[in-house]
Amino acid sequence: MLALVHLAKEQNNGPVLISKIAKEESIPQKFLEAILLDLKKDGTLASKKGKGGGYYLIKSPDEVNMADVMRLFDGAIALLPCVTYKYYERCEECKDEETCGIRDTFMEVRNKTVEILKSSTLSQIILSEKKLVK
């Protein structure tokens, strides 16, 4: 997320070198290279080689949200496999999903969490930073 926020802030300045992002955000460069490559494969970023090259957002900062980024790198957001959106698995010990109060509670937690993460776009994060600095 730090790298994405950095790229969103630099969006109007052209591609940004990995070394610059790594240094300014205190992210190990090798680790960052792998992350940016995954984001490129996902269609969030693009890169340009040569002089003036680097990485840049190809999606609007309004389109990139924390839920999508977390799912890309961490998989499921839900705390139980039976309430995940893209990675559903039935719980081994479950007798009846339809009447499971535990599942119902964790479904509510998942829904609220996803709602918050989806509304946390790069644009929103940058706006929040500006408010917190004042």
Secondary structure, DSSP 8 states (H G I E B T S, - for coil): -HHHHHHHHTGGG--B-HHHHHHHHT--HHHHHHHHHHHHHHTSEEEE-STT-EEEESS-TTT-BHHHHHHHHH---SSSGGG-SSS----TT-S-GGG-HHHHHHHHHHHHHHHHHHH-BHHHHHHHHHHHH-
